[in-house]
Amino acid sequence: MSKHHIEKVTCPSCHHEGDFEVWDSINTVLDPAMKEKVLNQSIFLYTCPNCGETFRLNYPTLYHQMEDLVMIYLVPESEVEKTYEMFYGENALADYRTEKYLYRIVTSANQLVEKIQIFDAGKDDRVMELVKLLATDSILKNDPDIEFDELRFAVDDDGTNILVIINKGEITGAVDIDNMYEFASSHCNDFKDLRDDDEIVINREWILNKLAEAENE
C-alpha cells in the first residue's frame, strides 16, 4: 500500500507554518491516481495556504509500479549505498526477490520521472544512457557552440521517442532517437537481461564506466 505522513513546513516567503503531505511510498495499483502526480512532480510541491506561494520540497520516496514489477527508490546521494543493500543485501526484501522485479535507485525527481517514462515506453535505460552519449556527440558535431546541461528521455505528443535538450532548466530543443536507439541496442548484446542485472544505479557515470571496462578487456 502507499504510505504517507504529514510534516510541518514553514513558508520561506511569509513564514506561515502549514501541513505538507509526504509520500513515503507509492503503489500505482492501489493508488493509480498517484502515478500522474509523480510524473508531474506535484507530490514535491507545497502551496502556502496563507500567501499562496508554491515551492518545492525534495524528499525520499519509494515508487512501486506493481503491475509492471518496477520499483524505483528516490534517495539522496548519501543514501544510495544503504538503499542498494535494502534490495540486494543479506536482509533484502525477500518477498520482492521472489519475482523478477526491475529495481532502480535515483537521486532526483527528474531521474525518477525519466525512469518511469523509459520503462513505460518499453525501453532499456542502460541502452538509453548510451543513446544519450551518441546524441551528445551528434548535437555537438552539428553545432559545436551549443550549450546544454543534459539530455532527458521523453515521448512527444505523437508518440515519438525523443531526448529533450535542457539548458539551465529550460527545454531548448529535442532529438528523435528511434533509429539511434536501435543502433545502440544492437551494440549492447553483452548486457544481462534487464531484470537479471543487479546494477541498479544506471546513469551517465554507469555507461562511461561500462565503456571504459569494454576498452580494457
C-alpha positions in Angstrom: 0.0 0.0 0.0 1.0 3.6 -0.4 2.2 5.3 2.8 2.3 9.0 3.6 2.5 11.3 6.6 2.1 14.9 7.4 5.1 17.2 8.2 5.0 20.8 9.4 6.7 23.2 7.0 7.4 26.9 7.2 6.8 29.0 4.1 10.0 30.8 3.1 8.0 33.8 1.9 5.6 34.6 4.8 6.9 32.2 7.4 3.5 30.7 8.0 3.6 27.1 9.2 1.4 24.6 7.4 0.9 20.9 6.8 2.7 19.1 3.9 1.8 15.6 2.8 5.0 13.5 2.4 4.7 10.3 0.4 7.0 7.6 1.9 5.9 5.1 -0.7 3.6 5.0 -3.7 1.8 1.9 -5.1 0.3 2.6 -8.5 -2.0 -0.4 -8.3 -3.6 0.6 -5.0 -3.4 4.3 -5.8 -3.4 4.7 -9.6 -4.0 8.4 -9.5 -0.7 8.9 -7.8 1.3 8.0 -10.9 0.3 11.2 -12.6 1.2 13.2 -9.5 4.7 11.6 -9.6 5.1 12.3 -13.3 4.1 16.0 -13.0 6.1 16.1 -9.7 3.2 17.7 -7.8 3.9 15.5 -4.9 7.0 17.6 -4.3 5.2 21.0 -4.4 3.8 22.8 -1.4 1.4 25.8 -1.7 1.3 28.0 1.3 -2.3 28.4 2.5 -1.5 31.9 3.8 0.2 33.7 0.9 -0.3 31.3 -2.0 3.4 30.9 -2.7 4.4 27.5 -4.2 7.8 26.0 -3.6 9.5 22.6 -3.9 10.3 20.2 -1.1 12.5 17.3 -2.0 12.3 14.0 0.0 12.9 10.3 -0.5 10.1 8.1 -1.8 9.7 4.5 -3.0 7.8 4.3 -6.3 6.2 0.9 -6.8 4.6 0.2 -10.2 3.4 -3.1 -9.0 1.5 -4.0 -12.2 4.8 -4.0 -14.1 7.1 -5.2 -11.3 9.0 -2.0 -11.3 10.4 -0.4 -8.1 12.3 2.8 -8.1 13.7 4.4 -4.9 14.4 8.1 -4.9 17.0 8.9 -2.2 19.7 11.4 -1.5 23.1 10.7 -3.0 24.4 9.9 0.5 21.8 7.1 0.9 22.5 5.2 -2.4 24.7 2.5 -0.9 22.4 1.8 2.0 19.4 1.6 -0.4 21.3 -0.9 -2.6 21.7 -3.1 0.5 17.9 -2.9 1.0 17.4 -4.5 -2.4 20.3 -6.9 -2.5 21.9 -7.2 0.9 21.6 -10.1 3.4 18.4 -8.6 4.8 16.9 -7.7 1.4 13.2 -7.6 0.8 12.8 -11.3 0.3 9.2 -11.1 -0.8 10.2 -8.9 -3.8 13.2 -11.0 -4.7 10.9 -14.0 -5.5 9.7 -12.0 -8.5 11.6 -10.6 -11.5 11.5 -7.1 -10.2 13.1 -4.3 -12.1 14.9 -2.2 -9.4 16.4 1.3 -9.8 17.9 3.9 -7.4 17.7 7.5 -8.5 18.8 10.7 -6.8 16.5 13.3 -8.2 12.8 13.7 -9.1 13.7 14.3 -12.7 15.5 11.0 -12.8 12.5 9.2 -11.2 10.2 10.6 -13.9 12.6 9.7 -16.7 12.9 6.1 -15.5 9.2 5.7 -15.4 8.8 7.1 -18.9 11.6 4.9 -20.3 10.1 1.7 -18.8 6.6 2.6 -19.9 7.9 3.1 -23.4 9.3 -0.5 -23.3 12.9 0.8 -23.4 16.1 -0.3 -21.6 17.5 2.6 -19.6 21.0 1.1 -19.9 20.8 1.4 -23.7 19.3 4.8 -23.3 22.4 6.1 -21.5 24.4 5.0 -24.5 21.9 6.8 -26.8 22.5 10.0 -24.8 26.2 9.8 -25.4 25.7 9.2 -29.1 23.1 12.0 -29.3 25.5 14.4 -27.4 28.3 13.7 -30.0 25.8 14.3 -32.8 24.5 17.5 -31.4 28.0 18.9 -30.8 29.1 17.8 -34.2 26.3 19.8 -35.9 26.6 22.8 -33.5 29.9 22.9 -31.6 28.9 26.1 -29.8 25.6 24.8 -28.5 25.3 24.9 -24.7 23.2 22.4 -22.7 23.3 20.7 -19.3 21.6 17.4 -20.1 19.5 15.2 -22.4 16.4 13.7 -20.9 14.1 11.0 -22.4 10.5 11.9 -23.2 7.7 10.9 -25.5 6.3 13.7 -27.7 2.6 14.2 -28.5 2.6 11.9 -31.5 4.3 9.1 -29.6 7.8 9.6 -30.9 10.7 8.8 -28.5 12.9 11.8 -28.1 15.6 13.3 -26.0 14.9 16.8 -24.9 17.8 19.2 -24.7 17.9 21.0 -21.4 19.9 24.1 -20.7 19.7 25.9 -17.3 16.4 24.1 -16.5 14.7 25.1 -19.8 14.0 22.8 -22.8 15.8 24.3 -25.8 15.3 21.5 -28.4 14.7 17.8 -29.0 16.2 14.9 -30.9 14.3 12.0 -32.4 16.1 8.9 -31.2 14.2 5.8 -32.5 16.9 5.0 -35.1 19.7 5.8 -32.7 18.1 3.5 -30.0 18.0 0.6 -32.5 21.7 1.2 -33.3 22.7 1.4 -29.7 20.7 -1.6 -28.7 22.5 -3.7 -31.4 25.8 -2.9 -29.7 24.6 -4.0 -26.2 24.3 -7.7 -26.8 26.5 -8.4 -23.8 24.1 -6.8 -21.4 22.3 -9.1 -19.0 18.6 -9.4 -19.1 17.1 -6.2 -17.8 15.6 -7.9 -14.8 18.6 -10.1 -14.0 21.1 -7.3 -13.8 21.9 -6.3 -10.2 23.4 -3.0 -11.3 20.6 -0.7 -10.4 22.1 2.8 -10.4 22.0 3.5 -14.1 23.2 6.9 -15.2 25.9 8.7 -17.2 28.6 7.6 -14.9 27.5 4.0 -15.2 27.6 3.9 -19.0 31.0 5.7 -19.1 32.4 3.0 -16.7 30.9 0.3 -18.8 32.5 1.6 -21.9 35.9 2.0 -20.1 35.7 -1.6 -19.0 35.0 -2.8 -22.5 38.0 -0.9 -23.8 40.3 -2.5 -21.2 39.2 -6.1 -22.0 
